[in-house]
Amino acid sequence: MTAAPLMPKATAVWLVENTALSFDQVAEFCKLHPLEVKAIADGDAAQGIKGLDPIQTGQLSREEIEKAVADPGHRLKLLDPKVRLPEAKKKKGPRYTPVSRRQDRPNAILWLVRNHPELKDSQIMRLVGTTKSTIQAIRERTHWNASNLQPMDPVTLGLCSQIDLDLEVHRAAKEKPVAAEAQGATLLPASETTLHREPEPVEKKPADELNVDAVFAKLKQIGGKSE
């Protein structure tokens, strides 16, 4: 995969405004979607973004642009940078949450705790960008706003993506599989339910023998006469 130019949207704005390149050519060079480039051309996207000339920044040559304009099938190639910048290392830590979304984090944590109890605190911290103390307070219902919290899907709130949530749930399921008893009763296989079984023999009890002496003794008690 080729590298993207610096400030891709600003570069796309300049190419749309100053060249006759196709949307596909601009999209591939700037690593954008063709519909996004079309929205830039229509004025529906990138409003207020000032175009960045890739020729002045040394990312593209004028000859390369003219060649691509003449041949719609030609793909622009990014020039080799004169100065190699070190790659930025990704910092490990909780996900950054915009200020406008931070008030929704407790509701998202409550949703995750209720619907995915298999998730660890560290996984919830990665998903919604919170602290372990906040998660513990919501679990124990000691959060200062516990009475007003409503469980809400963090994907719907925009705190994480569905792919990230599915990945964490899949990891938790591997580390802590659900017990068979917790999964509930399951149906027996058809081979067992359709198996022909012989009826169990019923044990027949012999009939009680008639006790003549007991019968005459009973008749004497009720005033009868015996021969």
DRENVEXPA-7257 format. One record per residue (C-alpha): residue number from 0; residue in three letters; x, y, z. Coordinates in nm, 2 decimals. Example, Ala and Ser with C-alpha at 12.3 -4.5 7.8 and 13.67 -1.06 7.14 Angstrom:
   vose   lumtor        u        v        w
      0      Ala     1.23    -0.45     0.78
      1      Ser     1.37    -0.11     0.71
END
This chain:
   vose   lumtor        u        v        w
      0      Met     0.00     0.00     0.00
      1      Thr     0.15     0.34    -0.11
      2      Ala     0.17     0.62     0.14
      3      Ala    -0.08     0.90     0.14
      4      Pro     0.02     1.27     0.09
      5      Leu     0.04     1.51     0.37
      6      Met    -0.30     1.67     0.45
      7      Pro    -0.49     1.45     0.20
      8      Lys    -0.82     1.65     0.21
      9      Ala    -0.64     1.98     0.15
     10      Thr    -0.44     1.82    -0.13
     11      Ala    -0.76     1.69    -0.28
     12      Val    -0.92     2.03    -0.26
     13      Trp    -0.62     2.18    -0.46
     14      Leu    -0.63     1.91    -0.72
     15      Val    -1.00     1.94    -0.78
     16      Glu    -0.98     2.32    -0.81
     17      Asn    -0.66     2.35    -1.02
     18      Thr    -0.65     2.04    -1.24
     19      Ala    -0.87     1.83    -1.47
     20      Leu    -0.79     1.50    -1.30
     21      Ser    -1.08     1.25    -1.26
     22      Phe    -1.23     1.18    -0.92
     23      Asp    -1.09     0.83    -0.92
     24      Gln    -0.74     0.96    -0.98
     25      Val    -0.76     1.22    -0.71
     26      Ala    -0.92     0.97    -0.47
     27      Glu    -0.65     0.71    -0.52
     28      Phe    -0.37     0.96    -0.48
     29      Cys    -0.52     1.11    -0.16
     30      Lys    -0.65     0.78    -0.02
     31      Leu    -1.01     0.90    -0.02
     32      His    -1.33     0.76    -0.15
     33      Pro    -1.44     0.88    -0.50
     34      Leu    -1.77     0.99    -0.36
     35      Glu    -1.59     1.20    -0.11
     36      Val    -1.39     1.37    -0.38
     37      Lys    -1.71     1.43    -0.57
     38      Ala    -1.86     1.59    -0.26
     39      Ile    -1.55     1.82    -0.24
     40      Ala    -1.61     1.92    -0.61
     41      Asp    -1.98     1.99    -0.54
     42      Gly    -1.90     2.20    -0.23
     43      Asp    -2.07     1.95     0.01
     44      Ala    -1.75     1.85     0.19
     45      Ala    -1.42     2.00     0.30
     46      Gln    -1.58     2.34     0.34
     47      Gly    -1.34     2.59     0.48
     48      Ile    -1.04     2.38     0.40
     49      Lys    -0.77     2.57     0.21
     50      Gly    -0.61     2.37    -0.07
     51      Leu    -0.25     2.25    -0.04
     52      Asp    -0.04     2.26    -0.35
     53      Pro     0.14     1.92    -0.37
     54      Ile     0.39     2.06    -0.62
     55      Gln     0.52     2.32    -0.38
     56      Thr     0.55     2.07    -0.10
     57      Gly     0.75     1.84    -0.32
     58      Gln     0.50     1.56    -0.32
     59      Leu     0.40     1.57    -0.69
     60      Ser     0.55     1.70    -1.01
     61      Arg     0.38     1.91    -1.27
     62      Glu     0.48     1.66    -1.54
     63      Glu     0.31     1.38    -1.35
     64      Ile    -0.01     1.58    -1.33
     65      Glu     0.00     1.66    -1.70
     66      Lys     0.06     1.29    -1.78
     67      Ala    -0.23     1.19    -1.57
     68      Val    -0.46     1.45    -1.73
     69      Ala    -0.37     1.32    -2.07
     70      Asp    -0.43     0.95    -1.97
     71      Pro    -0.73     0.89    -1.74
     72      Gly    -0.59     0.54    -1.67
     73      His    -0.27     0.67    -1.53
     74      Arg    -0.23     0.68    -1.15
     75      Leu    -0.04     0.96    -0.98
     76      Lys     0.28     0.86    -0.80
     77      Leu     0.40     1.03    -0.49
     78      Leu     0.75     1.16    -0.51
     79      Asp     1.01     1.03    -0.27
     80      Pro     1.04     1.27     0.02
     81      Lys     1.38     1.45     0.05
     82      Val     1.37     1.42     0.43
     83      Arg     1.27     1.10     0.60
     84      Leu     1.05     1.16     0.90
     85      Pro     1.05     0.89     1.18
     86      Glu     0.72     0.71     1.21
     87      Ala     0.51     0.82     1.51
     88      Lys     0.48     0.55     1.77
     89      Lys     0.13     0.47     1.88
     90      Lys     0.07     0.54     2.24
     91      Lys    -0.10     0.27     2.44
     92      Gly    -0.38     0.40     2.66
     93      Pro    -0.75     0.46     2.68
     94      Arg    -0.93     0.58     2.37
     95      Tyr    -0.96     0.95     2.33
     96      Thr    -1.33     1.06     2.37
     97      Pro    -1.44     1.40     2.24
     98      Val    -1.57     1.64     2.51
     99      Ser    -1.92     1.64     2.36
    100      Arg    -1.94     1.26     2.41
    101      Arg    -1.79     1.22     2.75
    102      Gln    -2.12     1.27     2.93
    103      Asp    -2.24     0.95     2.75
    104      Arg    -1.96     0.73     2.87
    105      Pro    -2.13     0.62     3.20
    106      Asn    -2.44     0.51     3.00
    107      Ala    -2.22     0.31     2.76
    108      Ile    -2.03     0.15     3.04
    109      Leu    -2.36     0.04     3.20
    110      Trp    -2.47    -0.11     2.87
    111      Leu    -2.14    -0.30     2.83
    112      Val    -2.15    -0.43     3.19
    113      Arg    -2.51    -0.56     3.15
    114      Asn    -2.49    -0.70     2.80
    115      His    -2.13    -0.82     2.80
    116      Pro    -2.03    -0.92     3.15
    117      Glu    -1.74    -1.13     3.01
    118      Leu    -1.55    -0.81     2.92
    119      Lys    -1.26    -0.71     3.14
    120      Asp    -1.22    -0.36     3.28
    121      Ser    -0.92    -0.31     3.06
    122      Gln    -1.13    -0.39     2.75
    123      Ile    -1.41    -0.15     2.85
    124      Met    -1.14     0.12     2.90
    125      Arg    -1.01     0.06     2.55
    126      Leu    -1.36     0.08     2.40
    127      Val    -1.50     0.40     2.56
    128      Gly    -1.19     0.56     2.70
    129      Thr    -1.27     0.56     3.07
    130      Thr    -1.10     0.48     3.40
    131      Lys    -1.11     0.17     3.61
    132      Ser    -1.26     0.35     3.91
    133      Thr    -1.55     0.47     3.70
    134      Ile    -1.62     0.12     3.58
    135      Gln    -1.61    -0.02     3.94
    136      Ala    -1.84     0.25     4.06
    137      Ile    -2.10     0.17     3.79
    138      Arg    -2.07    -0.21     3.86
    139      Glu    -2.13    -0.15     4.23
    140      Arg    -2.40     0.12     4.17
    141      Thr    -2.20     0.37     4.37
    142      His    -2.16     0.62     4.08
    143      Trp    -2.27     0.97     4.18
    144      Asn    -2.54     0.96     3.90
    145      Ala    -2.63     0.59     3.92
    146      Ser    -3.00     0.66     3.96
    147      Asn    -3.02     0.85     3.63
    148      Leu    -2.80     0.62     3.41
    149      Gln    -2.96     0.45     3.11
    150      Pro    -2.78     0.17     2.93
    151      Met    -2.69     0.28     2.58
    152      Asp    -2.50     0.11     2.30
    153      Pro    -2.15     0.27     2.27
    154      Val    -2.16     0.21     1.89
    155      Thr    -2.48     0.41     1.86
    156      Leu    -2.32     0.69     2.08
    157      Gly    -2.02     0.70     1.85
    158      Leu    -1.77     0.60     2.13
    159      Cys    -1.64     0.30     1.94
    160      Ser    -1.69     0.11     1.62
    161      Gln    -1.89    -0.21     1.58
    162      Ile    -1.57    -0.38     1.46
    163      Asp    -1.38    -0.29     1.78
    164      Leu    -1.67    -0.40     2.00
    165      Asp    -1.70    -0.74     1.82
    166      Leu    -1.32    -0.79     1.85
    167      Glu    -1.32    -0.73     2.22
    168      Val    -1.62    -0.96     2.28
    169      His    -1.45    -1.23     2.07
    170      Arg    -1.13    -1.20     2.27
    171      Ala    -1.32    -1.22     2.60
    172      Ala    -1.52    -1.52     2.48
    173      Lys    -1.19    -1.70     2.40
    174      Glu    -1.04    -1.63     2.74
    175      Lys    -1.35    -1.69     2.94
    176      Pro    -1.58    -1.94     2.76
    177      Val    -1.94    -1.96     2.89
    178      Ala    -2.02    -2.27     3.09
    179      Ala    -2.26    -2.52     2.94
    180      Glu    -2.50    -2.48     3.23
    181      Ala    -2.52    -2.11     3.17
    182      Gln    -2.60    -2.16     2.80
    183      Gly    -2.94    -2.31     2.89
    184      Ala    -3.10    -2.64     2.79
    185      Thr    -3.04    -2.76     2.44
    186      Leu    -3.24    -3.00     2.22
    187      Leu    -3.13    -3.36     2.20
    188      Pro    -2.99    -3.48     1.86
    189      Ala    -3.24    -3.64     1.62
    190      Ser    -3.05    -3.97     1.64
    191      Glu    -3.15    -4.00     2.01
    192      Thr    -3.50    -3.87     1.99
    193      Thr    -3.60    -4.10     1.69
    194      Leu    -3.42    -4.41     1.83
    195      His    -3.67    -4.70     1.87
    196      Arg    -3.67    -4.82     2.22
    197      Glu    -3.84    -5.14     2.35
    198      Pro    -4.11    -5.08     2.61
    199      Glu    -4.00    -5.16     2.96
    200      Pro    -4.17    -5.48     3.10
    201      Val    -4.43    -5.41     3.37
    202      Glu    -4.38    -5.62     3.67
    203      Lys    -4.70    -5.79     3.76
    204      Lys    -4.77    -5.83     4.13
    205      Pro    -4.95    -6.16     4.23
    206      Ala    -5.30    -6.11     4.36
    207      Asp    -5.34    -6.13     4.73
    208      Glu    -5.45    -6.48     4.84
    209      Leu    -5.79    -6.50     5.02
    210      Asn    -5.74    -6.55     5.40
    211      Val    -6.05    -6.75     5.52
    212      Asp    -5.96    -6.72     5.89
    213      Ala    -5.94    -6.35     5.86
    214      Val    -6.28    -6.33     5.69
    215      Phe    -6.45    -6.54     5.97
    216      Ala    -6.29    -6.33     6.24
    217      Lys    -6.42    -6.02     6.08
    218      Leu    -6.77    -6.16     6.06
    219      Lys    -6.76    -6.25     6.43
    220      Gln    -6.68    -5.89     6.52
    221      Ile    -6.98    -5.76     6.33
    222      Gly    -7.22    -6.01     6.48
    223      Gly    -7.23    -6.27     6.21
    224      Lys    -7.25    -6.65     6.27
    225      Ser    -6.99    -6.88     6.14
    226      Glu    -7.05    -7.25     6.05
END
